[in-house]
């Protein structure tokens, strides 16, 4: 590790295999917490290379506990986090809206590290129980249209990193990796990233897979469609800019999509939106993101997906998906 740290500090990059080996060795407890913290810190101060990111991704996928959801044509809606925007739980809500529209969702998520309330924080507060049991997850997705893959249950190899990430409290390259290491290996992916450089790297790496994908970076700095302006979108077929007018809706202000200052407040916003009682801005931003996920799987336009998302939300289908998942998770 000392030799690799010296190279990284001197602005050198490491190879894909070296990056992979570091994470494998971290998982084995080879490196101490100071070395791990130093390794994470380097990547806060310089850009990660495509080879390094690919090596980290490959390591985590090989080390994870896989779950077989191949009977379902699933999608994961997952952002990197780390955008510092303090929005409410948009992608988590969009996941239930997507499920309510009949698209199967395998939602990969975790507790917030650089934000006050991650996907797992709000779902756990609302009574959703997490499990790594394959039969339970298959049952959830069959009946509710969605299952939750709580990252720590599937990536035990990273237990040596979790407390260090929590203590650091800022985004690290693990934020970049989160959406790439879903243990169910979904065939469809909608992923938001916190900067344009990372969007391009994701696009490059995803070209080498058989996934249907949409990679997003909102040019106002969000890791999801915010409707505050323009969003860069990279898919299998095209690379373009998306604006609210494409969906027949208006721009919104940043303040319109702020989240709660606590898990309790975040959960209150979550339930309000899920019951169709959110503000127009909140509902539109959720449906804009869900609509894109729906369009990726159903191979329809984003505008058509947006309309299906609105039907799911205001027809209470998204709420029904949440209630079904809640009931299933509390029976086990």
BALUMVO-815609 format. One record per residue (C-alpha): x, y, z. Coordinates in nm, 2 decimals. Example, Ala and Ser with C-alpha at 12.3 -4.5 7.8 and 13.67 -1.06 7.14 Angstrom:
rec x:1.23, y:-0.45, z:0.78
rec x:1.37, y:-0.11, z:0.71
***
This chain:
rec x:0.00, y:0.00, z:0.00
rec x:0.28, y:0.24, z:0.08
rec x:0.42, y:0.22, z:-0.27
rec x:0.08, y:0.28, z:-0.43
rec x:0.00, y:0.57, z:-0.20
rec x:0.33, y:0.73, z:-0.29
rec x:0.25, y:0.69, z:-0.66
rec x:-0.10, y:0.83, z:-0.61
rec x:0.03, y:1.13, z:-0.41
rec x:0.27, y:1.20, z:-0.70
rec x:-0.03, y:1.23, z:-0.93
rec x:0.03, y:0.89, z:-1.10
rec x:-0.25, y:0.65, z:-1.18
rec x:-0.26, y:0.28, z:-1.10
rec x:-0.37, y:0.00, z:-1.33
rec x:-0.71, y:-0.17, z:-1.33
rec x:-0.55, y:-0.48, z:-1.17
rec x:-0.37, y:-0.28, z:-0.90
rec x:-0.70, y:-0.10, z:-0.82
rec x:-0.88, y:-0.43, z:-0.80
rec x:-0.61, y:-0.58, z:-0.57
rec x:-0.63, y:-0.29, z:-0.33
rec x:-1.00, y:-0.34, z:-0.27
rec x:-0.96, y:-0.71, z:-0.24
rec x:-0.68, y:-0.66, z:0.02
rec x:-0.89, y:-0.41, z:0.21
rec x:-1.17, y:-0.67, z:0.23
rec x:-0.92, y:-0.92, z:0.37
rec x:-0.81, y:-0.68, z:0.64
rec x:-0.46, y:-0.65, z:0.50
rec x:-0.45, y:-0.27, z:0.53
rec x:-0.50, y:-0.06, z:0.85
rec x:-0.76, y:0.21, z:0.89
rec x:-0.50, y:0.49, z:0.84
rec x:-0.39, y:0.34, z:0.51
rec x:-0.75, y:0.30, z:0.40
rec x:-0.83, y:0.66, z:0.50
rec x:-0.53, y:0.79, z:0.31
rec x:-0.63, y:0.59, z:0.01
rec x:-0.98, y:0.73, z:0.01
rec x:-0.85, y:1.09, z:0.07
rec x:-0.62, y:1.08, z:-0.24
rec x:-0.93, y:1.04, z:-0.46
rec x:-1.10, y:1.34, z:-0.30
rec x:-0.80, y:1.55, z:-0.43
rec x:-0.76, y:1.42, z:-0.78
rec x:-0.97, y:1.26, z:-1.05
rec x:-1.01, y:0.89, z:-1.08
rec x:-0.92, y:0.72, z:-1.41
rec x:-1.15, y:0.49, z:-1.61
rec x:-0.91, y:0.20, z:-1.54
rec x:-0.91, y:0.26, z:-1.17
rec x:-1.28, y:0.29, z:-1.15
rec x:-1.32, y:-0.03, z:-1.36
rec x:-1.08, y:-0.21, z:-1.13
rec x:-1.28, y:-0.10, z:-0.82
rec x:-1.60, y:-0.20, z:-0.98
rec x:-1.48, y:-0.54, z:-1.08
rec x:-1.35, y:-0.61, z:-0.73
rec x:-1.67, y:-0.52, z:-0.56
rec x:-1.88, y:-0.72, z:-0.80
rec x:-1.66, y:-1.03, z:-0.75
rec x:-1.67, y:-0.98, z:-0.37
rec x:-2.04, y:-0.92, z:-0.34
rec x:-2.30, y:-1.18, z:-0.23
rec x:-2.50, y:-1.21, z:-0.56
rec x:-2.88, y:-1.24, z:-0.57
rec x:-3.06, y:-1.40, z:-0.86
rec x:-3.35, y:-1.19, z:-1.00
rec x:-3.30, y:-1.30, z:-1.36
rec x:-3.67, y:-1.40, z:-1.39
rec x:-3.76, y:-1.03, z:-1.38
rec x:-3.65, y:-0.76, z:-1.62
rec x:-3.54, y:-0.53, z:-1.35
rec x:-3.41, y:-0.17, z:-1.34
rec x:-3.21, y:0.00, z:-1.06
rec x:-3.26, y:0.37, z:-1.00
rec x:-2.96, y:0.48, z:-0.81
rec x:-2.76, y:0.80, z:-0.78
rec x:-2.40, y:0.84, z:-0.67
rec x:-2.50, y:1.09, z:-0.40
rec x:-2.24, y:1.34, z:-0.31
rec x:-2.39, y:1.63, z:-0.50
rec x:-2.43, y:1.83, z:-0.18
rec x:-2.78, y:1.95, z:-0.29
rec x:-2.98, y:1.82, z:0.01
rec x:-3.28, y:1.72, z:-0.20
rec x:-3.56, y:1.50, z:-0.06
rec x:-3.53, y:1.12, z:-0.15
rec x:-3.62, y:1.17, z:-0.52
rec x:-3.47, y:0.85, z:-0.66
rec x:-3.62, y:0.63, z:-0.39
rec x:-3.97, y:0.78, z:-0.45
rec x:-3.91, y:0.74, z:-0.82
rec x:-3.84, y:0.37, z:-0.76
rec x:-4.18, y:0.31, z:-0.61
rec x:-4.35, y:0.52, z:-0.89
rec x:-4.16, y:0.31, z:-1.14
rec x:-4.28, y:-0.01, z:-0.97
rec x:-4.64, y:0.12, z:-0.96
rec x:-4.62, y:0.16, z:-1.34
rec x:-4.55, y:-0.21, z:-1.38
rec x:-4.17, y:-0.20, z:-1.42
rec x:-3.98, y:-0.43, z:-1.18
rec x:-3.73, y:-0.25, z:-0.96
rec x:-3.42, y:-0.38, z:-0.78
rec x:-3.33, y:-0.08, z:-0.58
rec x:-2.97, y:-0.07, z:-0.45
rec x:-2.92, y:0.17, z:-0.16
rec x:-2.74, y:0.26, z:0.15
rec x:-2.74, y:0.49, z:0.45
rec x:-2.64, y:0.85, z:0.38
rec x:-2.27, y:0.92, z:0.41
rec x:-2.24, y:1.27, z:0.27
rec x:-2.61, y:1.35, z:0.32
rec x:-2.83, y:1.35, z:0.62
rec x:-3.08, y:1.09, z:0.49
rec x:-2.99, y:0.82, z:0.24
rec x:-3.24, y:0.58, z:0.08
rec x:-3.19, y:0.32, z:0.35
rec x:-3.23, y:0.57, z:0.63
rec x:-3.58, y:0.68, z:0.52
rec x:-3.70, y:0.33, z:0.43
rec x:-3.59, y:0.18, z:0.76
rec x:-3.75, y:0.47, z:0.95
rec x:-4.08, y:0.39, z:0.76
rec x:-4.07, y:0.03, z:0.86
rec x:-3.92, y:-0.14, z:0.56
rec x:-3.70, y:-0.44, z:0.67
rec x:-3.39, y:-0.52, z:0.48
rec x:-3.29, y:-0.88, z:0.39
rec x:-3.04, y:-1.06, z:0.17
rec x:-3.25, y:-1.38, z:0.15
rec x:-3.31, y:-1.45, z:-0.22
rec x:-3.65, y:-1.61, z:-0.17
rec x:-3.77, y:-1.30, z:0.02
rec x:-3.64, y:-1.06, z:-0.25
rec x:-3.79, y:-1.26, z:-0.53
rec x:-4.12, y:-1.27, z:-0.34
rec x:-4.11, y:-0.89, z:-0.29
rec x:-4.04, y:-0.81, z:-0.65
rec x:-4.31, y:-1.06, z:-0.77
rec x:-4.58, y:-0.91, z:-0.54
rec x:-4.48, y:-0.55, z:-0.49
rec x:-4.28, y:-0.49, z:-0.81
rec x:-3.98, y:-0.38, z:-0.61
rec x:-3.72, y:-0.51, z:-0.37
rec x:-3.46, y:-0.32, z:-0.17
rec x:-3.10, y:-0.43, z:-0.18
rec x:-2.94, y:-0.27, z:0.12
rec x:-2.58, y:-0.25, z:0.02
rec x:-2.41, y:-0.35, z:0.35
rec x:-2.59, y:-0.69, z:0.34
rec x:-2.45, y:-0.77, z:0.00
rec x:-2.10, y:-0.62, z:0.03
rec x:-1.97, y:-0.76, z:0.36
rec x:-1.62, y:-0.73, z:0.22
rec x:-1.64, y:-0.36, z:0.27
rec x:-1.71, y:-0.37, z:0.64
rec x:-1.36, y:-0.24, z:0.70
rec x:-1.44, y:0.07, z:0.50
rec x:-1.78, y:0.16, z:0.63
rec x:-1.68, y:0.31, z:0.96
rec x:-1.40, y:0.51, z:0.79
rec x:-1.64, y:0.65, z:0.54
rec x:-1.88, y:0.74, z:0.82
rec x:-1.61, y:0.92, z:1.01
rec x:-1.49, y:1.11, z:0.71
rec x:-1.84, y:1.22, z:0.63
rec x:-1.77, y:1.33, z:0.27
rec x:-1.81, y:1.17, z:-0.07
rec x:-1.54, y:0.92, z:-0.17
rec x:-1.49, y:0.70, z:-0.47
rec x:-1.74, y:0.46, z:-0.31
rec x:-2.01, y:0.71, z:-0.40
rec x:-1.90, y:0.67, z:-0.76
rec x:-1.92, y:0.29, z:-0.73
rec x:-2.25, y:0.25, z:-0.56
rec x:-2.48, y:0.24, z:-0.87
rec x:-2.23, y:0.01, z:-1.05
rec x:-2.23, y:-0.27, z:-0.80
rec x:-2.59, y:-0.38, z:-0.77
rec x:-2.56, y:-0.75, z:-0.65
rec x:-2.85, y:-0.86, z:-0.87
rec x:-2.68, y:-0.74, z:-1.19
rec x:-2.99, y:-0.57, z:-1.34
rec x:-3.02, y:-0.55, z:-1.72
rec x:-3.15, y:-0.20, z:-1.70
rec x:-3.01, y:0.10, z:-1.51
rec x:-3.09, y:0.47, z:-1.46
rec x:-2.80, y:0.63, z:-1.28
rec x:-2.74, y:0.99, z:-1.18
rec x:-2.38, y:1.11, z:-1.11
rec x:-2.25, y:1.42, z:-0.94
rec x:-2.03, y:1.56, z:-1.23
rec x:-1.99, y:1.55, z:-1.61
rec x:-1.66, y:1.38, z:-1.60
rec x:-1.80, y:1.09, z:-1.41
rec x:-2.10, y:1.07, z:-1.65
rec x:-1.86, y:1.03, z:-1.94
rec x:-1.67, y:0.76, z:-1.75
rec x:-1.99, y:0.57, z:-1.67
rec x:-2.09, y:0.60, z:-2.04
rec x:-1.75, y:0.46, z:-2.15
rec x:-1.78, y:0.16, z:-1.90
rec x:-2.14, y:0.09, z:-1.97
rec x:-2.08, y:0.07, z:-2.34
rec x:-1.89, y:-0.25, z:-2.27
rec x:-2.19, y:-0.42, z:-2.10
rec x:-2.52, y:-0.55, z:-2.23
rec x:-2.72, y:-0.31, z:-2.01
rec x:-3.00, y:-0.07, z:-2.12
rec x:-2.90, y:0.25, z:-1.95
rec x:-2.95, y:0.62, z:-1.90
rec x:-2.68, y:0.81, z:-1.73
rec x:-2.77, y:1.15, z:-1.59
rec x:-2.60, y:1.46, z:-1.47
rec x:-2.80, y:1.77, z:-1.41
rec x:-2.59, y:2.07, z:-1.52
rec x:-2.69, y:2.26, z:-1.20
rec x:-2.49, y:2.00, z:-1.01
rec x:-2.75, y:1.73, z:-0.92
rec x:-2.71, y:1.36, z:-0.95
rec x:-3.06, y:1.33, z:-1.09
rec x:-3.31, y:1.53, z:-1.31
rec x:-3.39, y:1.84, z:-1.09
rec x:-3.60, y:2.03, z:-1.34
rec x:-3.41, y:2.35, z:-1.23
rec x:-3.24, y:2.36, z:-1.57
rec x:-3.08, y:2.13, z:-1.82
rec x:-2.97, y:1.77, z:-1.77
rec x:-2.71, y:1.58, z:-1.97
rec x:-2.83, y:1.23, z:-2.06
rec x:-2.62, y:0.95, z:-2.21
rec x:-2.80, y:0.63, z:-2.32
rec x:-2.73, y:0.33, z:-2.54
rec x:-2.85, y:0.53, z:-2.84
rec x:-2.77, y:0.90, z:-2.78
rec x:-2.61, y:1.17, z:-2.59
rec x:-2.84, y:1.48, z:-2.54
rec x:-2.96, y:1.76, z:-2.32
rec x:-3.30, y:1.72, z:-2.15
rec x:-3.51, y:2.02, z:-2.04
rec x:-3.84, y:2.04, z:-1.85
rec x:-4.02, y:2.17, z:-2.17
rec x:-3.95, y:1.82, z:-2.32
rec x:-4.20, y:1.69, z:-2.07
rec x:-4.45, y:1.98, z:-2.11
rec x:-4.37, y:2.12, z:-1.76
rec x:-4.21, y:2.43, z:-1.62
rec x:-3.87, y:2.49, z:-1.47
rec x:-3.86, y:2.48, z:-1.09
rec x:-3.64, y:2.65, z:-0.82
rec x:-3.38, y:2.48, z:-0.62
rec x:-3.57, y:2.56, z:-0.30
rec x:-3.87, y:2.36, z:-0.43
rec x:-3.69, y:2.03, z:-0.39
rec x:-3.50, y:2.07, z:-0.06
rec x:-3.52, y:1.77, z:0.17
rec x:-3.58, y:1.74, z:0.54
rec x:-3.31, y:1.83, z:0.79
rec x:-3.36, y:1.50, z:0.97
rec x:-3.47, y:1.14, z:0.89
rec x:-3.81, y:1.22, z:1.04
rec x:-3.87, y:1.53, z:0.82
rec x:-3.74, y:1.34, z:0.51
rec x:-3.99, y:1.05, z:0.59
rec x:-4.27, y:1.30, z:0.62
rec x:-4.19, y:1.45, z:0.28
rec x:-4.16, y:1.10, z:0.14
rec x:-4.51, y:0.99, z:0.26
rec x:-4.67, y:1.32, z:0.15
rec x:-4.54, y:1.29, z:-0.21
rec x:-4.62, y:0.91, z:-0.22
rec x:-4.98, y:0.99, z:-0.12
rec x:-5.00, y:1.23, z:-0.41
rec x:-5.01, y:1.53, z:-0.18
rec x:-4.67, y:1.68, z:-0.26
rec x:-4.62, y:2.01, z:-0.42
rec x:-4.64, y:2.03, z:-0.80
rec x:-4.26, y:2.07, z:-0.81
rec x:-4.20, y:1.77, z:-0.59
rec x:-4.44, y:1.55, z:-0.79
rec x:-4.30, y:1.66, z:-1.12
rec x:-3.94, y:1.60, z:-1.03
rec x:-4.02, y:1.25, z:-0.90
rec x:-4.22, y:1.16, z:-1.22
rec x:-3.95, y:1.31, z:-1.44
rec x:-3.70, y:1.06, z:-1.30
rec x:-3.94, y:0.77, z:-1.28
rec x:-4.05, y:0.85, z:-1.63
rec x:-3.70, y:0.81, z:-1.76
rec x:-3.66, y:0.47, z:-1.58
rec x:-3.99, y:0.35, z:-1.73
rec x:-3.89, y:0.47, z:-2.08
rec x:-3.56, y:0.27, z:-2.05
rec x:-3.73, y:-0.06, z:-1.98
rec x:-4.04, y:-0.01, z:-2.20
rec x:-3.84, y:0.15, z:-2.48
rec x:-4.08, y:0.44, z:-2.51
rec x:-4.01, y:0.82, z:-2.51
rec x:-3.93, y:1.00, z:-2.19
rec x:-4.25, y:1.20, z:-2.23
rec x:-4.46, y:0.88, z:-2.25
rec x:-4.28, y:0.75, z:-1.95
rec x:-4.35, y:1.07, z:-1.76
rec x:-4.72, y:1.03, z:-1.82
rec x:-4.71, y:0.67, z:-1.70
rec x:-4.53, y:0.78, z:-1.39
rec x:-4.80, y:1.05, z:-1.32
rec x:-5.06, y:0.78, z:-1.35
rec x:-4.87, y:0.56, z:-1.11
rec x:-4.83, y:0.84, z:-0.85
rec x:-5.17, y:1.00, z:-0.87
rec x:-5.35, y:0.67, z:-0.93
rec x:-5.20, y:0.55, z:-0.60
rec x:-5.02, y:0.26, z:-0.77
rec x:-4.69, y:0.38, z:-0.63
rec x:-4.84, y:0.39, z:-0.28
rec x:-4.98, y:0.04, z:-0.32
rec x:-4.63, y:-0.09, z:-0.42
rec x:-4.49, y:0.07, z:-0.10
rec x:-4.77, y:-0.08, z:0.12
rec x:-4.72, y:-0.42, z:-0.03
rec x:-4.34, y:-0.41, z:0.02
rec x:-4.40, y:-0.29, z:0.38
rec x:-4.64, y:-0.58, z:0.45
rec x:-4.41, y:-0.84, z:0.29
rec x:-4.11, y:-0.72, z:0.48
rec x:-4.29, y:-0.72, z:0.81
rec x:-4.42, y:-1.08, z:0.77
rec x:-4.06, y:-1.21, z:0.76
***
